[in-house]
């Protein structure tokens, strides 16, 4: 397994909505991550800077390159955008 870390900027004032939406993560998204060999996926919020820090483990990191083209992932990203 390879550990991959990343960070993203969260729009200020969206912390509550971000947490709410991640508490309700879709089963099809969980399935997609598992199908691609992703395990131990965690995201942490650093509220002072509105930064998200994520860590995941994956069998083959090259599989991460395919996720942006997946309709489930695209739908999730659209859902997570600030309206």
N, C-alpha and C positions, 0 to 999 in steps of 0.2 A: 504494500500500500504506500502511496505517496501522499504526503500532507500538502495541501495547498491553502494559502492564506490570501485574503484580499480585503480591501476596504472600499467603502462607498460613502458618499456624502448624502446625508438625509436632509431634506428641506426643513429648515427651522419651523417649529410649531406642529410638525407632523408626527411627533413621537408616539402619541396615544394611538393615532390611526394606524401607524406602522405596526405597533405591538398587537393591536386588535386583529389586523389582517393576517399576521403571521401565526396567531393563535388558532386561526381557522384555515390553515394551509390545506389545499385541496388534495384529496386522495390521489388523483391522477398525476399531480406534481410529485408527490412522494414516490409514486410508482415509477415515474420517469427517471428520477434521480437514482433509485435503486437499480433499475434496468441498465443504467449506464455505469454501474459499479461505484456509485457514490455512497459513502457511509460516514457516520459521525459528523454530520453537517451541523454546525453551530454558528449563529450570528449574535454578536454582542453589540449593544448600543452604548456609545460613549456620549452621554447627553450634553456634556459641557461644550463639545465641539460639533455636535450633531453628526458624528461619524459612526458608521457601522463597520465592525471588524468581523470578518468571517473566516472560519477554518473548516475544511472538509478533508476527508480521506477518500482516495479514489484508486482503483486498480490500475487504470490506464489514463493518465492525464490528457492524452490526445483526444479522448472522448468528450472532453469539455468543449472542444471546438465545434462539435455537432449540435450542442444544445441550443444555441441561438436560432437555428433554423427549425426547431421543433415547434409545432403549433401550440402545444400545451405551455411551453416556456414563453412563447410570444404573448399568449393570452394572459399569463401570470404577470409579465412585465407591464402590459397595458393596464391591468387591474391595479398594479402597485404604483402607477404614476399618479402624481398629485392632480386632482381634478380642478 
